[in-house]
Amino acid sequence: MHIVAVRYLRSFWEKHPDAEQPLKSWVDEAKKATWTQPSEIKKKYRSASILKNRRVVFNIKGNDYRLVVSVAYYYQAVYVKFIGTHKEYDGIDAETIEMEV
């Protein structure tokens, strides 16, 4: 998978150093993946939540952080939509959130 907006993840782990290694691991795994449907993501990440609009929520660092992405299965691309603490996640709509530029 091609990950769009890795710079947002990098910026996040600069502010939250304890998220760096878990996010780097997720990036490495996602880049090697060839997901064609949500069930393939669930097979690898049992705690991932599959939402509408091709959205997936990943728990990062034992659920300390939440990562929301949109997956374009046909194009093999993952678009970062949100990364934040669990508390910040509770304040967003994961099905519609867009990363601020």
Secondary structure in CASP SS format (residue, H / E / C, confidence):
PFRMAT SS
TARGET T0000
AUTHOR 0000-0000-0000
METHOD secondary structure of the structure
MODEL  1
M C 1.00
H E 1.00
I E 1.00
V E 1.00
A C 1.00
V H 1.00
R H 1.00
Y H 1.00
L H 1.00
R H 1.00
S H 1.00
F H 1.00
W H 1.00
E H 1.00
K H 1.00
H C 1.00
P H 1.00
D H 1.00
A H 1.00
E H 1.00
Q H 1.00
P H 1.00
L H 1.00
K H 1.00
S H 1.00
W H 1.00
V H 1.00
D H 1.00
E H 1.00
A H 1.00
K H 1.00
K H 1.00
A C 1.00
T C 1.00
W C 1.00
T C 1.00
Q C 1.00
P H 1.00
S H 1.00
E H 1.00
I H 1.00
K H 1.00
K H 1.00
K H 1.00
Y C 1.00
R C 1.00
S C 1.00
A C 1.00
S E 1.00
I E 1.00
L C 1.00
K C 1.00
N C 1.00
R C 1.00
R E 1.00
V E 1.00
V E 1.00
F E 1.00
N E 1.00
I E 1.00
K C 1.00
G C 1.00
N C 1.00
D C 1.00
Y E 1.00
R E 1.00
L E 1.00
V E 1.00
V E 1.00
S E 1.00
V E 1.00
A E 1.00
Y C 1.00
Y C 1.00
Y C 1.00
Q C 1.00
A E 1.00
V E 1.00
Y E 1.00
V E 1.00
K E 1.00
F E 1.00
I E 1.00
G E 1.00
T E 1.00
H H 1.00
K H 1.00
E H 1.00
Y H 1.00
D H 1.00
G C 1.00
I C 1.00
D C 1.00
A C 1.00
E C 1.00
T C 1.00
I C 1.00
E C 1.00
M C 1.00
E C 1.00
V C 1.00
END
